[in-house]
Amino acid sequence: MRFTTKYAPETLHDVIFPTQRAEDVITGVIPDLDENLILFGPPGTGKTTCAKLIPLEAARVIHKDPGLQESDHQFLTGDTLNIDKVKNLADQVRMVPIGMFPKHVLVIDEADRMSPSAMDNLKIAMDAAGDAAVWIFCTNNKDKFTAPVLSRCVDLSFSTFDEDRLLQKATLILEAEGCSKPEETIRTVIQASKNDIRKLMQKLQEITKRRVK
């Protein structure tokens, strides 16, 4: 099994947060979901995984069920959100949500792929929702967001990670695989991964395969 699957976070506690601020803000919105978020940074840094876990963690707290595996949220991608669909979202969020949450939860991945006209109308949808919805955006390019949308969100960078956080996670994975390595070796692997968590998982798996051979 690929390490990217085997060691994929199942809770926010498992997530490698890039900074203490990112961890504090994200865990702080649980369970009320009272902040719109923009998680931005290059591919492979765990933005989408984290975004999906936010409503799931909130549902676990609200329903007092730590084993809960699903939550009522919409997962959308920017390339599917044209101007008409954004306008439909504005109508949808005016309705009372039915499900786990007292508000609509919308996770929009690759939000930078929205058309300019769709992005312009996103502000209208957010204003129509007010406190009745929370928006969680993932993007590789925060510059594609308009100023009105940015002003309605807390933006968190997933660009540069604290090396010690990555070291702790990498060490735990190697130990779980019965493959102990010196700290200096692990730090070299981390630095070669260049803040790409997906790439780091691949390199750690390569290490364990070499050990088996």
C-alpha distance (Angstrom), angle and dihedral (degrees) to the residues before:
residue distance angle dihedral
M1 . . .
R2 3.78 . .
F3 3.78 114.4 .
T4 3.81 89.0 -130.7
T5 3.82 85.9 65.8
K6 3.80 100.5 31.3
Y7 3.80 93.9 51.6
A8 3.80 98.9 31.8
P9 3.82 109.8 138.0
E10 3.79 114.7 -97.9
T11 3.80 95.4 -175.8
L12 3.79 135.1 22.1
H13 3.80 86.4 -105.2
D14 3.82 87.2 67.1
V15 3.81 94.7 51.0
I16 3.80 119.3 107.5
F17 3.79 100.6 -133.1
P18 3.80 115.7 -157.1
T19 3.80 94.4 -138.4
Q20 3.78 140.6 6.8
R21 3.80 89.3 -111.7
A22 3.81 91.7 56.9
E23 3.80 90.6 49.3
D24 3.81 93.1 47.1
V25 3.81 94.7 48.1
I26 3.80 95.9 44.9
T27 3.79 97.0 44.6
G28 3.80 88.0 42.9
V29 3.81 93.4 63.5
I30 3.82 90.3 60.8
P31 3.00 120.9 135.6
D32 3.82 102.5 -4.2
L33 3.83 96.0 53.1
D34 3.78 89.3 -150.6
E35 3.82 100.4 154.4
N36 3.80 132.5 66.1
L37 3.80 109.2 -133.0
I38 3.80 137.5 -156.4
L39 3.80 113.8 -164.2
F40 3.79 107.3 -166.6
G41 3.78 136.3 178.1
P42 3.80 143.1 93.3
P43 3.82 123.7 -46.7
G44 3.78 119.4 -77.1
T45 3.80 98.2 33.5
G46 3.81 98.6 112.0
K47 3.80 99.9 -104.9
T48 3.80 96.9 134.3
T49 3.79 94.3 42.5
C50 3.78 90.1 51.8
A51 3.81 92.9 46.0
K52 3.81 91.8 53.5
L53 3.79 92.0 49.0
I54 3.81 94.5 53.7
P55 3.84 96.7 73.6
L56 3.81 90.6 37.0
E57 3.81 91.7 55.2
A58 3.80 90.1 46.5
A59 3.81 90.7 52.1
R60 3.82 90.9 49.2
V61 3.80 90.6 54.0
I62 3.80 95.6 43.0
H63 3.81 93.2 49.2
K64 3.81 94.8 35.0
D65 3.79 90.1 -127.1
P66 3.83 113.2 126.9
G67 3.80 89.9 -178.0
L68 3.79 94.4 59.9
Q69 3.83 110.5 130.1
E70 3.82 102.4 -174.9
S71 3.77 137.5 48.3
D72 3.78 135.2 -172.2
H73 3.78 103.9 -106.0
Q74 3.77 136.3 123.4
F75 3.78 117.4 -117.3
L76 3.79 112.7 -160.3
T77 3.80 135.4 167.2
G78 3.77 125.1 -136.2
D79 3.79 95.5 -124.6
T80 3.84 90.5 61.0
L81 3.80 94.8 50.1
N82 3.78 107.9 89.4
I83 3.79 122.3 166.6
D84 3.82 93.6 -86.9
K85 3.79 93.4 52.2
V86 3.77 91.6 48.7
K87 3.80 89.3 52.0
N88 3.81 88.5 50.5
L89 3.79 88.8 53.0
A90 3.80 88.7 54.8
D91 3.82 89.3 56.3
Q92 3.79 92.8 43.6
V93 3.77 97.1 52.9
R94 3.79 90.4 54.4
M95 3.82 87.9 68.3
V96 3.80 122.3 84.9
P97 3.83 108.3 -100.4
I98 3.78 118.1 -120.6
G99 3.78 115.8 -152.9
M100 3.78 141.4 44.5
F101 3.79 97.8 -21.9
P102 3.80 133.9 54.9
K103 3.81 87.5 -134.7
H104 3.80 140.4 39.8
V105 3.81 115.1 -90.1
L106 3.80 115.3 -156.7
V107 3.80 122.6 -176.0
I108 3.81 111.8 -169.6
D109 3.79 114.9 -169.9
E110 3.82 123.6 -162.3
A111 3.79 87.6 13.5
D112 3.81 90.8 169.3
R113 3.82 87.5 72.0
M114 3.80 91.9 68.2
S115 3.79 114.5 113.3
P116 3.83 116.3 -106.1
S117 3.80 91.1 -111.2
A118 3.80 91.5 50.7
M119 3.80 90.6 49.2
D120 3.81 90.4 50.3
N121 3.80 90.4 53.9
L122 3.78 93.2 45.8
K123 3.80 89.5 80.5
I124 3.80 88.9 57.6
A125 3.80 91.3 52.6
M126 3.80 91.5 47.9
D127 3.79 91.8 49.8
A128 3.81 91.0 47.3
A129 3.79 89.6 54.3
G130 3.78 98.0 45.3
D131 3.80 108.9 166.0
A132 3.80 91.0 -15.1
A133 3.82 92.2 83.9
V134 3.76 140.7 36.2
W135 3.80 121.1 -151.1
I136 3.80 123.9 -152.3
F137 3.80 115.0 -172.8
C138 3.80 128.8 -170.7
T139 3.77 118.8 -163.7
N140 3.77 142.6 162.1
N141 3.80 90.2 -151.1
K142 3.78 119.9 40.9
D143 3.81 90.1 -178.2
K144 3.81 89.4 75.7
F145 3.81 89.9 69.2
T146 3.77 118.8 94.1
A147 3.79 119.2 -121.0
P148 3.85 93.1 -111.7
V149 3.83 91.3 55.9
L150 3.80 92.8 44.7
S151 3.79 90.6 51.9
R152 3.82 90.0 56.7
C153 3.81 94.6 54.1
V154 3.77 142.8 59.8
D155 3.80 106.7 -123.8
L156 3.80 119.5 -148.5
S157 3.77 124.3 -170.1
F158 3.81 118.8 -132.2
S159 3.78 91.7 180.0
T160 3.79 107.8 98.6
F161 3.79 123.7 32.3
D162 3.76 130.2 -156.9
E163 3.81 103.1 -107.7
D164 3.80 92.6 -141.1
R165 3.82 90.3 58.3
L166 3.79 90.4 53.2
L167 3.80 90.9 44.9
Q168 3.79 91.6 55.0
K169 3.80 92.6 50.6
A170 3.82 94.9 43.4
T171 3.81 91.8 49.0
L172 3.81 91.9 51.4
I173 3.81 91.2 50.5
L174 3.79 93.8 49.4
E175 3.80 90.9 47.3
A176 3.80 90.3 50.6
E177 3.80 87.8 53.5
G178 3.80 91.8 49.2
C179 3.79 91.4 -114.0
S180 3.80 114.5 125.8
K181 3.79 118.2 -168.5
P182 3.82 132.5 177.1
E183 3.80 115.8 -96.6
E184 3.80 90.9 -116.9
T185 3.82 90.8 57.3
I186 3.78 92.7 49.2
R187 3.80 92.1 48.5
T188 3.80 89.5 52.0
V189 3.82 89.7 54.2
I190 3.80 90.8 47.9
Q191 3.78 92.8 50.8
A192 3.81 91.2 48.5
S193 3.82 89.2 54.1
K194 3.83 90.4 61.3
N195 3.83 97.5 -147.0
D196 3.81 92.2 -50.1
I197 3.82 105.4 132.0
R198 3.78 92.0 -170.1
K199 3.79 90.5 53.4
L200 3.81 90.4 47.5
M201 3.80 90.9 54.8
Q202 3.80 89.8 50.9
K203 3.81 92.5 50.7
L204 3.81 92.4 48.0
Q205 3.79 89.8 51.9
E206 3.81 90.0 50.9
I207 3.81 89.1 54.5
T208 3.80 92.8 52.9
K209 3.80 91.7 47.0
R210 3.79 91.3 53.7
R211 3.80 89.0 51.7
V212 3.83 91.2 53.5
K213 3.81 91.6 50.7
